[in-house]
């Protein structure tokens, strides 16, 4: 991303509720109860994906302006040529004048057509962690090492230094206990790709230190405990509070600006906010007593480019000679208002994925030809466009009629509401996102869930795209007929409508040589912290599902899915790379590829 645009980009994200270029989507009335809604064509944006992000979007789908040079080649010949391609499943290529105009798969409804190139891109979501959770009892044998759990959408916390009991969470505060002099404790979020950021923390010490100062710092550009930037508040024995902006390189600390005394006579338990905004090499810092208004001016502004991307987090320090230990830091809020990944994931290609009214039986008929001809050159939303309309920052779109009338049917989705430990529940289906009850094609009625409004778990996300928006029949639960999309990913692997493209041999992930955009990718992830999909059990072989998007800027196969750590649909690598290549969780646990 050009340096000249970074300041504008971060400021725009921080100050606006940005929308995807797809925000012009207009939803038409649903055809009938249980049927999909259709969406009218949208006006293509006139900017590249990077400019969409610069305008404040957290995710975007963009394409270049369309003109006569694009539409001229789309005039099809009177007679189209069909060719059955080698390989399994059986595919039929349709060409006009030697150029492909469609690719159909026998037994599937999805059709891939060439169209204008689009770029799909995603940036980090904003989030707030106010520590409204409890963690497992550390005395229990099954409890993990002390930690702060998972922030709601920002990643999991990593704690370093001291012993287990030095880190704890009570509802409303993450605590760090300083139990001996000259000790340092660190807590950082496991997302090392953050470059520009606007972040703040609110915290207080339970004592005014005696003997020597204690301090708490907001860390950024954090590589490890020996290499990082930090904005540090020193709480002196006199009750004064001083602000220092520092960098630590290989354990050598350099003060980037003179220290600033912000207040005197500060009592124990007084909450202080530190805010850092980093844009390129420019670092701006301010701090204030949280009960007061935020100062309009930055207390410190410096330039330094030692560290690029890195984590954000916190540090607590007891000085040499501090005599009234233990002193406890209570962090009541950690908030990221805006952040840019150093290289936001992006996918660019010209494949558009559309859905036939019925599965293609391998015979090229006049009816199928009319349908394909009607799609050629169309920029009406397709499978991938709908899928992108649930990424972070996507604007809300409301249905005009039908069973979801006046309900949100598109827009940024979460994964699920939080349990008492701060983890996200599975179970958010498409109709729960919309807060409506639903009567399925198999006659079963399922009511709404007020707790899951705006949320989609992994299989609910796939059903929202293919079922609700594109009309593929759905079942309320397990369904073995192959005619309806089952509720859970484990059942989709064997019984989803369509055809299997590839499956693991039990040892290695499938090669998926015929993988194409829009295919469902199903995983035996069982990924612990991220735990992205359906509830697991020893007999479950598939627990997560996504939608294949295409090759990213690095030439890697990238997919979309709804995941806990990110809190919703994503194509990013937070909590695990959304890639089918390499050695990551999803690359090594790909189980089945299915074409709807």
C-alpha positions in Angstrom: 0.0 0.0 0.0 1.6 3.3 -0.9 3.0 5.3 2.0 1.2 8.4 0.8 -2.2 6.9 1.3 -1.7 5.3 4.7 -2.6 8.3 6.8 -5.8 8.8 4.8 -6.6 5.2 5.0 -6.3 4.9 8.7 -8.2 8.1 9.5 -11.0 7.1 7.2 -11.4 3.7 8.8 -11.4 5.3 12.3 -14.0 7.9 11.5 -16.5 6.3 9.2 -18.7 3.3 9.0 -17.3 2.3 5.6 -19.3 0.3 3.0 -18.3 -2.2 0.4 -18.7 -1.1 -3.2 -21.6 -3.6 -3.3 -23.6 -1.3 -1.1 -25.8 -0.4 -4.0 -27.4 -3.9 -3.9 -31.2 -3.6 -3.8 -33.1 -6.7 -2.6 -36.3 -7.6 -4.4 -39.2 -9.4 -2.7 -38.8 -13.1 -2.0 -40.7 -15.3 -4.4 -42.4 -17.4 -1.6 -41.8 -18.5 1.9 -38.6 -20.4 2.1 -37.4 -19.3 -1.3 -34.4 -17.1 -2.1 -34.5 -13.4 -2.6 -33.0 -12.0 -5.8 -30.7 -9.0 -6.1 -30.7 -6.3 -8.8 -27.5 -5.5 -10.7 -25.3 -2.9 -9.0 -23.3 -0.1 -10.5 -19.6 -1.1 -10.7 -17.3 1.0 -8.6 -14.8 3.2 -10.3 -11.8 2.5 -8.0 -9.3 -0.3 -7.3 -9.6 -2.3 -4.1 -6.8 -0.4 -2.5 -8.7 2.9 -3.0 -11.8 1.3 -1.6 -9.9 0.5 1.6 -8.4 4.0 1.5 -11.9 5.4 1.5 -12.6 3.6 4.8 -13.9 0.1 3.8 -12.7 -2.8 5.9 -13.4 -5.1 3.0 -14.2 -4.5 -0.7 -15.0 -6.1 -4.0 -14.0 -3.8 -6.9 -13.8 -3.9 -10.6 -12.5 -1.5 -13.2 -15.0 0.8 -15.1 -16.7 -1.1 -17.8 -16.8 0.4 -21.3 -17.3 -0.7 -24.9 -13.9 -2.5 -25.0 -15.2 -4.9 -22.4 -18.6 -5.5 -23.9 -17.6 -5.8 -27.6 -16.0 -9.3 -27.2 -19.2 -10.6 -25.4 -21.2 -10.8 -28.6 -21.7 -14.5 -29.0 -21.8 -16.4 -32.2 -25.1 -17.9 -33.4 -23.9 -21.4 -32.6 -22.0 -22.2 -29.5 -19.6 -25.2 -29.2 -19.7 -27.6 -26.4 -16.9 -30.0 -25.4 -16.8 -32.5 -22.6 -13.4 -32.1 -20.8 -11.4 -35.0 -19.4 -11.4 -35.7 -15.7 -13.9 -36.4 -12.9 -16.4 -34.9 -12.3 -17.5 -34.6 -15.9 -17.4 -30.9 -17.1 -18.7 -29.3 -20.3 -16.9 -26.3 -21.7 -19.0 -23.9 -23.8 -17.1 -21.7 -26.3 -17.9 -19.0 -28.8 -15.3 -18.2 -31.5 -12.8 -20.3 -29.7 -13.2 -18.5 -26.3 -14.7 -20.1 -23.3 -18.1 -18.5 -22.2 -19.1 -21.1 -19.6 -18.0 -24.2 -17.7 -20.7 -26.5 -16.4 -20.4 -29.6 -14.3 -22.6 -32.7 -14.7 -24.7 -33.1 -11.5 -24.0 -29.5 -10.2 -25.9 -26.3 -10.5 -22.9 -23.9 -10.3 -21.6 -22.5 -13.6 -18.3 -20.6 -14.0 -18.3 -17.8 -16.6 -15.7 -15.3 -17.5 -16.5 -11.7 -16.7 -14.8 -8.5 -15.7 -11.9 -8.9 -13.3 -12.7 -8.3 -9.7 -10.5 -7.8 -6.6 -11.7 -9.2 -3.3 -9.8 -7.7 -0.3 -10.2 -7.7 3.5 -8.6 -5.6 6.3 -8.7 -6.1 10.0 -12.0 -5.5 11.8 -12.1 -3.1 14.7 -13.0 -4.6 18.1 -13.3 -3.9 21.8 -12.2 -6.3 24.5 -13.8 -5.3 27.8 -12.9 -8.6 29.5 -16.5 -9.6 30.3 -15.6 -13.2 30.8 -14.3 -15.7 33.3 -11.5 -18.3 32.6 -11.1 -21.9 33.8 -10.0 -22.5 37.3 -6.3 -22.8 37.2 -6.3 -25.4 39.9 -8.1 -27.9 37.6 -5.9 -30.3 35.8 -7.6 -29.7 32.4 -7.0 -25.9 32.6 -4.4 -24.5 30.3 -1.6 -22.1 31.3 -2.9 -18.8 32.6 -4.0 -16.5 29.8 -6.5 -13.8 29.0 -8.6 -15.9 26.6 -9.7 -14.6 23.3 -10.6 -11.1 22.5 -14.0 -10.6 20.7 -12.7 -10.5 17.1 -9.1 -9.4 17.7 -7.3 -12.7 18.2 -6.2 -14.7 21.2 -4.1 -13.3 24.0 -0.6 -14.5 24.6 0.9 -13.8 28.1 4.6 -13.8 28.9 6.5 -13.5 32.1 6.0 -14.6 35.7 3.9 -17.6 36.8 0.5 -18.7 35.9 -1.3 -16.8 38.7 0.3 -13.4 37.6 -2.4 -13.3 34.8 -6.1 -13.6 35.5 -9.4 -12.4 34.3 -12.5 -11.4 36.3 -15.6 -10.1 34.6 -14.7 -6.6 33.6 -10.9 -6.7 33.9 -7.8 -8.5 32.7 -5.3 -8.4 35.6 -1.5 -8.5 35.8 0.1 -9.0 39.2 3.6 -7.6 39.7 4.9 -9.7 42.6 8.6 -8.8 42.7 10.7 -5.8 41.9 12.2 -5.2 38.5 9.9 -7.6 36.7 8.1 -7.2 33.4 4.9 -8.8 32.3 3.6 -8.8 28.7 0.2 -9.6 27.1 -0.2 -9.3 23.4 -2.7 -10.4 20.7 -1.6 -13.1 18.4 -1.9 -11.0 15.2 1.6 -10.1 14.1 0.5 -8.6 10.8 -0.7 -5.2 12.1 1.0 -2.2 10.6 -1.0 1.1 10.9 -3.2 1.1 13.9 -5.3 3.3 16.1 -5.5 1.5 19.5 -6.2 2.5 23.1 -6.2 0.8 26.5 -7.8 1.7 29.9 -6.1 0.5 33.0 -5.4 1.3 36.7 -3.0 0.2 39.5 -4.5 -0.8 42.8 -1.7 1.0 44.8 0.4 4.1 44.5 3.9 2.5 44.4 6.4 3.0 47.2 10.1 3.0 46.9 10.1 3.3 43.1 7.6 3.7 40.2 5.5 1.1 38.5 4.3 1.5 34.9 2.0 0.2 32.3 2.5 0.5 28.6 0.6 0.1 25.3 2.8 -2.0 23.0 2.7 -1.8 19.2 5.0 -3.0 16.4 5.6 -5.8 19.0 8.1 -8.4 17.6 8.8 -10.0 21.0 9.6 -9.0 24.6 13.0 -7.7 23.5 11.9 -5.7 20.4 8.9 -3.4 20.4 7.5 0.1 20.6 5.6 1.2 23.6 3.8 4.2 25.0 4.4 3.9 28.8 2.8 5.7 31.8 5.0 5.8 34.9 3.1 6.0 38.1 5.6 7.7 40.5 5.7 7.3 44.3 4.6 11.0 44.6 1.4 10.3 42.7 2.6 11.9 39.5 2.0 10.3 36.2 4.6 10.6 33.3 4.3 9.6 29.7 7.2 8.1 27.8 7.4 6.9 24.2 10.1 4.2 23.7 11.4 1.6 21.5 13.3 -1.5 22.6 15.8 -3.1 20.2 17.6 -6.2 21.4 16.9 -5.2 25.0 18.3 -1.7 24.5 15.6 0.9 25.3 15.6 4.3 23.5 13.3 7.1 24.5 11.8 8.6 21.3 10.8 11.9 22.9 11.2 13.7 26.2 9.0 12.4 29.0 5.8 14.5 29.7 4.3 14.9 33.2 0.5 14.6 32.7 -0.8 14.9 36.3 0.2 15.0 40.0 -1.5 13.6 43.1 -3.1 10.7 41.3 -4.6 8.2 43.7 -4.7 4.4 43.6 -7.3 2.9 41.4 -7.5 5.9 39.0 -8.0 4.7 35.5 -5.8 6.0 32.7 -6.2 5.7 29.0 -3.3 5.5 26.6 -4.0 6.0 22.9 -1.6 5.3 20.1 -2.0 6.1 16.4 0.7 4.8 14.1 0.6 5.6 10.4 3.6 4.6 8.4 6.6 6.0 10.3 4.6 8.6 12.2 3.7 7.7 15.9 1.3 9.8 17.8 0.5 9.3 21.5 -1.7 10.8 24.1 -2.8 9.7 27.6 -5.3 11.0 30.1 -7.3 10.2 33.2 -10.2 8.2 31.8 -12.8 10.1 33.8 -11.8 13.2 31.9 -12.4 14.1 28.3 -9.9 13.0 25.7 -7.4 15.7 24.9 -7.7 17.1 21.4 -4.0 17.3 20.9 -1.4 14.6 20.8 1.1 14.7 23.6 3.8 13.2 21.6 4.4 12.9 17.8 7.6 11.3 16.5 8.9 9.5 13.5 10.5 6.1 13.6 10.5 3.2 11.2 12.5 0.6 13.1 9.6 -1.9 13.3 7.1 -2.5 10.6 4.2 -4.9 11.3 3.8 -6.4 14.7 1.4 -7.2 17.5 -0.4 -4.8 19.8 -0.7 -5.5 23.5 0.2 -4.4 27.0 3.2 -4.4 29.4 3.3 -3.9 33.1 6.6 -3.2 35.0 7.6 -3.0 38.6 10.7 -0.8 39.1 13.8 -1.8 41.0 13.3 -0.9 44.6 9.5 -1.0 44.6 8.7 -1.8 48.2 4.9 -2.3 48.4 4.5 -5.3 46.1 2.4 -7.0 44.9 0.9 -4.3 42.8 -1.9 -5.3 40.3 -2.7 -3.7 37.0 -6.4 -4.0 36.1 -7.1 -3.5 32.3 -10.7 -2.7 31.8 -10.7 -2.0 28.1 -8.5 -2.7 25.1 -9.9 -1.2 21.9 -8.7 -1.2 18.3 -10.6 1.5 16.4 -8.7 0.9 13.1 -5.9 -1.3 11.9 -4.4 -2.2 8.6 -2.7 -5.5 8.0 0.7 -5.0 6.4 -0.5 -6.9 3.3 -4.3 -7.3 3.3 -5.3 -10.6 1.7 -6.6 -10.1 -1.8 -7.8 -12.2 -4.7 -8.2 -11.0 -8.3 -9.7 -12.9 -11.2 -12.4 -12.8 -13.8 -14.4 -15.9 -12.7 -18.1 -15.4 -11.9 -20.1 -18.2 -10.3 -23.8 -18.5 -11.1 -26.4 -21.1 -10.2 -28.7 -23.0 -12.5 -32.4 -23.6 -11.6 -31.7 -27.3 -11.7 -28.5 -29.5 -11.7 -26.9 -29.8 -15.2 -27.5 -33.4 -16.4 -24.8 -33.2 -19.1 -27.1 -32.4 -22.0 -26.8 -29.0 -23.6 -30.4 -28.0 -24.2 -32.0 -24.8 -25.6 -33.2 -23.9 -22.1 -29.6 -24.2 -20.6 -28.3 -22.2 -23.6 -30.8 -19.4 -23.0 -29.8 -19.2 -19.4 -26.1 -19.1 -20.1 -26.5 -16.5 -22.9 -28.4 -14.4 -20.4 -25.5 -14.5 -18.0 -22.8 -13.6 -20.4 -21.4 -10.1 -19.5 -23.7 -9.7 -16.5 -22.4 -8.0 -13.5 -25.4 -9.0 -11.3 -24.2 -10.3 -7.9 -23.1 -14.0 -8.0 -22.0 -16.6 -5.5 -18.7 -14.7 -4.7 -20.3 -11.3 -4.5 -22.9 -12.6 -2.0 -20.2 -14.3 0.0 -18.2 -11.1 0.2 -21.2 -9.2 1.5 -20.8 -10.6 5.0 -17.2 -9.6 5.5 -16.2 -7.0 8.0 -17.5 -3.5 7.1 -20.1 -4.8 4.6 -23.1 -2.5 4.7 -26.5 -3.7 5.9 -29.1 -4.5 3.2 -32.8 -5.1 4.1 -35.3 -7.4 2.4 -38.3 -5.6 0.8 -40.8 -8.4 1.1 -41.3 -12.1 1.8 -40.6 -14.0 5.0 -37.6 -11.7 5.8 -39.4 -8.5 5.0 -37.7 -5.5 6.7 -35.0 -7.8 8.0 -31.3 -7.6 7.3 -30.3 -10.1 4.7 -26.8 -8.9 3.8 -24.1 -7.0 5.8 -21.2 -7.7 8.2 -21.8 -10.9 10.1 -20.5 -12.1 13.4 -19.9 -15.8 14.3 -22.0 -16.2 17.4 -22.6 -14.7 20.9 -20.1 -15.1 23.7 -20.2 -17.9 26.3 -19.2 -17.1 29.9 -15.5 -17.8 29.1 -15.6 -15.3 26.2 -15.7 -18.0 23.4 -18.3 -17.9 20.7 -21.2 -20.3 20.5 -21.8 -22.2 17.3 -25.3 -22.6 16.0 -26.1 -19.4 14.0 -28.0 -20.4 10.9 -29.0 -18.1 8.0 -32.5 -17.4 9.4 -31.1 -16.6 12.8 -28.9 -13.9 11.2 -32.1 -12.4 9.9 -34.1 -13.0 13.2 -36.9 -14.8 11.4 -38.4 -18.3 11.8 -38.2 -20.5 8.8 -40.2 -23.4 7.3 -37.8 -25.6 5.3 -38.5 -27.6 2.2 -38.8 -30.8 4.3 -41.6 -29.2 6.3 -39.8 -28.5 9.5 -40.2 -25.1 11.1 -37.4 -23.5 13.1 -37.9 -20.4 15.1 -35.6 -17.3 15.3 -32.9 -16.8 18.0 -32.6 -13.3 19.4 -29.1 -14.1 20.7 -27.8 -15.0 17.2 -29.1 -12.0 15.2 -26.4 -10.9 12.8 -24.4 -14.1 13.3 -23.5 -16.9 11.0 -21.5 -20.0 11.9 -19.5 -21.8 9.2 -22.3 -23.9 7.8 -24.9 -21.1 8.3 -22.7 -18.9 6.2 -22.6 -21.4 3.3 -26.4 -21.9 3.6 -27.0 -18.1 3.6 -25.1 -17.8 0.3 -26.2 -20.9 -1.6 -29.6 -21.5 0.1 -31.2 -18.2 1.0 -29.7 -16.0 -1.7 -29.3 -18.4 -4.6 -32.2 -20.7 -4.1 -30.6 -24.1 -3.5 -33.1 -26.1 -1.2 -32.1 -26.5 2.4 -33.0 -29.0 5.2 -33.6 -28.0 8.8 -31.1 -30.6 10.0 -29.4 -33.7 8.7 -30.7 -34.8 5.2 -29.3 -37.7 3.3 -31.3 -37.3 0.1 -28.7 -35.1 -1.7 -31.5 -32.7 -2.6 -31.2 -30.2 0.2 -28.2 -28.5 1.9 -27.9 -30.1 5.4 -27.5 -27.9 8.4 -24.0 -29.0 9.5 -20.7 -29.3 7.7 -20.2 -32.9 8.6 -23.4 -33.8 6.7 -22.7 -31.4 3.8 -19.5 -33.5 3.1 -21.6 -36.5 2.1 -25.1 -35.2 1.3 -25.0 -31.7 0.0 -26.7 -31.3 -3.5 -24.1 -31.5 -6.3 -21.0 -33.6 -6.9 -17.9 -34.4 -5.1 -14.7 -32.9 -6.7 -12.2 -34.6 -4.5 -11.7 -36.2 -1.0 -8.7 -37.0 1.2 -7.3 -40.5 1.0 -7.2 -40.6 4.8 -3.6 -39.5 5.0 -3.1 -36.6 2.7 -5.3 -33.6 1.9 -6.9 -33.9 -1.6 -5.0 -32.4 -4.5 -8.3 -30.9 -5.8 -6.9 -30.4 -9.3 -10.3 -29.5 -10.7 -11.1 -27.0 -7.9 -12.9 -23.9 -9.1 -14.3 -20.7 -7.4 -17.5 -21.3 -5.6 -16.7 -24.9 -4.5 -17.4 -25.9 -0.9 -14.2 -26.8 0.9 -14.7 -28.9 4.0 -12.2 -29.6 6.7 -11.4 -31.9 9.6 -9.9 -28.9 11.4 -10.7 -29.5 15.1 -8.5 -26.4 15.6 -8.6 -25.9 19.3 -8.5 -22.2 20.0 -10.2 -21.2 16.8 -12.7 -24.1 16.9 -14.2 -22.7 13.7 -17.1 -25.0 12.8 -19.6 -27.5 14.2 -19.1 -29.0 17.6 -16.6 -31.8 17.4 -16.6 -35.4 18.6 -14.2 -38.3 18.2 -16.4 -39.7 15.3 -16.7 -36.5 13.4 -14.5 -36.2 10.3 -15.6 -32.8 9.0 -16.2 -29.8 11.3 -15.7 -26.8 9.1 -16.9 -25.5 5.7 -15.9 -22.6 3.5 -16.3 -21.3 0.0 -13.3 -21.4 -2.3 -12.5 -17.9 -3.7 -9.5 -18.2 -5.9 -5.8 -17.5 -6.1 -4.5 -14.7 -4.0 -1.8 -12.2 -4.8 0.8 -14.7 -3.8 -0.6 -17.4 -6.0 -2.1 -19.4 -3.0 -5.6 -20.9 -3.0 -7.7 -18.8 -0.6 -11.2 -19.5 0.7 -13.9 -17.7 2.7 -15.4 -19.1 5.8 -17.0 -17.9 9.1 -14.7 -18.4 12.1 -14.7 -17.8 15.8 -11.4 -16.0 16.3 -12.2 -13.4 13.6 -15.8 -13.3 14.7 -17.5 -13.9 11.4 -16.9 -14.5 7.7 -13.3 -13.9 6.6 -10.7 -14.6 3.9 -7.9 -13.6 6.2 -5.2 -15.4 8.2 -6.1 -14.4 11.7 -6.4 -17.5 13.9 -5.2 -19.7 11.0 -4.4 -19.0 7.3 -7.4 -19.2 5.0 -5.3 -21.1 2.5 -5.4 -24.6 0.9 -1.6 -24.5 0.3 1.3 -24.7 2.8 1.4 -26.3 6.3 -1.3 -24.4 8.1 -4.3 -25.9 9.8 -6.7 -25.7 6.8 -4.1 -26.7 4.2 -3.3 -29.9 6.1 -6.9 -30.8 7.1 -8.8 -30.2 3.9 -11.1 -33.3 3.7 -13.6 -32.8 0.9 -14.2 -30.5 -2.1 -17.8 -30.3 -3.2 -19.5 -28.5 -6.1 -23.0 -27.4 -5.4 
